[in-house]
């Protein structure tokens, strides 16, 4: 069953390409944290680690990040609707990419990583004792890294579905 859409094929392809690009950027961000940044930060003493994470958490909140992080699920959702076809593997790959990103990246970020970041931001590192710094790090680092690894896997799964889709299921003109 084919549902006629009120958008031409090139517009569909542009939306899918942009969804793929934005997803790739975010996937690369999480990948770099998992396989380099977190490993380097782990070697820092407690105060330096917490200070670095506080600064990173402030600096990442910028227009380039928001554009890609929020643009990816919007574009993925649009692509899912535009390519809706229950008989098409292309549709199911886009749907899988969309769900993986929305659940494993967007929801996890909002419900797990952001609350940890907010908790960390509330700590005044300049007046904290060494013991309180250790406790703060223990409460933050392992859960944050765990959830970041979930985001990494989910974003890579989403990106993999999109790349397979683009390579093996080209649009018909």
DRENNU-572830 format. One record per residue (C-alpha): x, y, z. Coordinates in Angstrom, 2 decimals, decimal comma. Layout:
<atoms>
atom X->X; Y->Y; Z->Z
...
</atoms>
This chain:
<atoms>
atom X->0,00; Y->0,00; Z->0,00
atom X->1,44; Y->3,34; Z->-1,05
atom X->0,19; Y->6,53; Z->0,56
atom X->0,50; Y->9,59; Z->-1,65
atom X->2,35; Y->12,39; Z->0,06
atom X->2,02; Y->16,13; Z->-0,48
atom X->5,78; Y->16,55; Z->-0,63
atom X->8,09; Y->15,77; Z->-3,49
atom X->10,76; Y->13,06; Z->-3,34
atom X->13,66; Y->15,53; Z->-3,23
atom X->12,24; Y->17,25; Z->-0,12
atom X->11,83; Y->13,86; Z->1,54
atom X->15,43; Y->12,99; Z->0,71
atom X->16,70; Y->16,33; Z->2,02
atom X->14,89; Y->15,82; Z->5,32
atom X->16,27; Y->12,29; Z->5,61
atom X->19,79; Y->13,49; Z->4,73
atom X->19,62; Y->16,25; Z->7,35
atom X->18,29; Y->13,79; Z->9,94
atom X->21,26; Y->11,55; Z->9,14
atom X->23,78; Y->14,39; Z->9,37
atom X->22,41; Y->15,71; Z->12,68
atom X->22,25; Y->12,17; Z->14,07
atom X->25,83; Y->11,53; Z->12,98
atom X->27,06; Y->14,69; Z->14,71
atom X->25,38; Y->13,75; Z->17,98
atom X->26,53; Y->10,14; Z->17,67
atom X->30,09; Y->11,38; Z->17,17
atom X->29,80; Y->13,58; Z->20,24
atom X->28,71; Y->10,68; Z->22,45
atom X->31,23; Y->8,33; Z->20,84
atom X->34,08; Y->10,75; Z->21,58
atom X->32,99; Y->11,03; Z->25,20
atom X->32,77; Y->7,26; Z->25,61
atom X->36,11; Y->6,46; Z->24,02
atom X->38,27; Y->9,44; Z->24,98
atom X->36,85; Y->12,30; Z->27,05
atom X->35,46; Y->10,18; Z->29,89
atom X->38,65; Y->8,11; Z->30,00
atom X->40,77; Y->11,24; Z->30,30
atom X->38,49; Y->12,88; Z->32,86
atom X->38,55; Y->9,72; Z->34,97
atom X->42,28; Y->10,24; Z->35,56
atom X->41,75; Y->13,66; Z->37,17
atom X->41,55; Y->14,22; Z->40,92
atom X->38,06; Y->14,76; Z->42,34
atom X->38,05; Y->18,56; Z->42,31
atom X->39,53; Y->18,80; Z->38,81
atom X->37,08; Y->16,19; Z->37,49
atom X->34,04; Y->17,94; Z->38,99
atom X->35,24; Y->21,35; Z->37,82
atom X->35,86; Y->20,05; Z->34,29
atom X->32,40; Y->18,49; Z->34,12
atom X->30,75; Y->21,65; Z->35,47
atom X->32,50; Y->23,68; Z->32,77
atom X->31,73; Y->21,18; Z->30,01
atom X->28,07; Y->21,08; Z->31,04
atom X->27,87; Y->24,88; Z->30,78
atom X->29,72; Y->25,13; Z->27,47
atom X->27,81; Y->22,40; Z->25,64
atom X->24,58; Y->24,38; Z->25,98
atom X->25,06; Y->26,37; Z->22,77
atom X->23,15; Y->26,89; Z->19,54
atom X->25,18; Y->24,38; Z->17,50
atom X->24,52; Y->21,62; Z->20,04
atom X->20,82; Y->22,49; Z->20,39
atom X->20,37; Y->22,62; Z->16,62
atom X->21,73; Y->19,09; Z->16,16
atom X->20,45; Y->17,53; Z->19,39
atom X->16,89; Y->18,84; Z->18,96
atom X->16,94; Y->18,89; Z->15,16
atom X->17,71; Y->15,18; Z->14,86
atom X->14,53; Y->13,87; Z->16,54
atom X->12,34; Y->16,43; Z->14,77
atom X->13,80; Y->15,50; Z->11,37
atom X->13,70; Y->11,77; Z->12,18
atom X->10,03; Y->12,05; Z->13,13
atom X->9,30; Y->13,98; Z->9,93
atom X->11,16; Y->11,37; Z->7,85
atom X->9,26; Y->8,57; Z->9,56
atom X->5,97; Y->10,18; Z->8,54
atom X->7,12; Y->11,09; Z->5,02
atom X->8,43; Y->7,59; Z->4,28
atom X->5,50; Y->5,76; Z->5,90
atom X->4,87; Y->2,56; Z->4,00
atom X->4,12; Y->-0,64; Z->5,91
atom X->5,58; Y->-2,70; Z->3,04
atom X->8,88; Y->-0,88; Z->2,83
atom X->12,05; Y->-1,87; Z->4,71
atom X->13,13; Y->1,77; Z->4,25
atom X->10,26; Y->2,87; Z->6,50
atom X->11,15; Y->0,37; Z->9,23
atom X->14,80; Y->1,42; Z->9,23
atom X->13,80; Y->5,07; Z->9,60
atom X->11,29; Y->4,16; Z->12,32
atom X->13,97; Y->2,18; Z->14,20
atom X->16,38; Y->5,10; Z->13,89
atom X->13,72; Y->7,50; Z->15,15
atom X->12,75; Y->5,34; Z->18,14
atom X->16,37; Y->4,59; Z->19,05
atom X->17,24; Y->8,28; Z->19,03
atom X->14,13; Y->9,52; Z->20,82
atom X->14,22; Y->6,86; Z->23,56
atom X->17,93; Y->6,12; Z->23,90
atom X->19,30; Y->9,62; Z->23,32
atom X->16,64; Y->12,27; Z->23,90
atom X->14,71; Y->10,67; Z->26,78
atom X->17,83; Y->9,30; Z->28,49
atom X->19,49; Y->12,72; Z->28,29
atom X->16,46; Y->14,46; Z->29,78
atom X->15,70; Y->11,95; Z->32,50
atom X->19,17; Y->10,74; Z->33,48
atom X->22,13; Y->12,89; Z->32,36
atom X->20,56; Y->16,35; Z->32,74
atom X->19,40; Y->15,74; Z->36,33
atom X->22,91; Y->14,53; Z->37,19
atom X->24,36; Y->17,64; Z->35,51
atom X->21,98; Y->19,88; Z->37,47
atom X->22,90; Y->18,16; Z->40,72
atom X->26,59; Y->18,69; Z->39,93
atom X->26,01; Y->22,35; Z->39,05
atom X->24,59; Y->22,99; Z->42,53
atom X->27,88; Y->22,07; Z->44,23
atom X->30,23; Y->24,90; Z->45,20
atom X->33,58; Y->23,28; Z->44,56
atom X->35,56; Y->26,11; Z->46,13
atom X->34,16; Y->25,52; Z->49,63
atom X->33,66; Y->21,74; Z->49,48
atom X->35,83; Y->19,47; Z->51,61
atom X->37,85; Y->16,67; Z->50,02
atom X->35,40; Y->14,14; Z->51,46
atom X->32,38; Y->15,95; Z->50,00
atom X->34,17; Y->16,21; Z->46,65
atom X->34,76; Y->12,43; Z->46,70
atom X->31,10; Y->11,79; Z->47,58
atom X->29,92; Y->14,16; Z->44,85
atom X->32,11; Y->12,47; Z->42,28
atom X->30,97; Y->9,00; Z->43,37
atom X->27,33; Y->10,07; Z->43,04
atom X->27,91; Y->11,59; Z->39,61
atom X->30,60; Y->9,84; Z->37,58
atom X->29,51; Y->6,18; Z->37,34
atom X->25,82; Y->6,85; Z->36,64
atom X->26,61; Y->9,66; Z->34,19
atom X->29,10; Y->7,50; Z->32,28
atom X->26,67; Y->4,55; Z->32,26
atom X->23,87; Y->6,66; Z->30,79
atom X->26,24; Y->8,30; Z->28,34
atom X->27,21; Y->4,82; Z->27,13
atom X->23,50; Y->4,08; Z->26,59
atom X->23,26; Y->7,28; Z->24,56
atom X->26,33; Y->6,26; Z->22,58
atom X->24,91; Y->2,82; Z->21,72
atom X->21,47; Y->4,25; Z->20,91
atom X->22,84; Y->7,00; Z->18,70
atom X->25,10; Y->4,52; Z->16,89
atom X->22,15; Y->2,19; Z->16,34
atom X->20,11; Y->5,09; Z->14,98
atom X->22,93; Y->6,17; Z->12,69
atom X->23,53; Y->2,61; Z->11,50
atom X->19,87; Y->2,26; Z->10,52
atom X->20,03; Y->5,54; Z->8,61
atom X->23,24; Y->4,65; Z->6,78
atom X->21,94; Y->1,17; Z->5,83
atom X->18,81; Y->2,89; Z->4,60
atom X->20,73; Y->5,40; Z->2,48
atom X->23,08; Y->2,78; Z->1,02
atom X->20,63; Y->-0,03; Z->0,27
atom X->17,25; Y->1,66; Z->-0,17
atom X->17,70; Y->4,64; Z->-2,44
atom X->14,64; Y->6,72; Z->-3,26
atom X->12,96; Y->6,12; Z->-6,60
atom X->12,68; Y->9,18; Z->-8,83
</atoms>
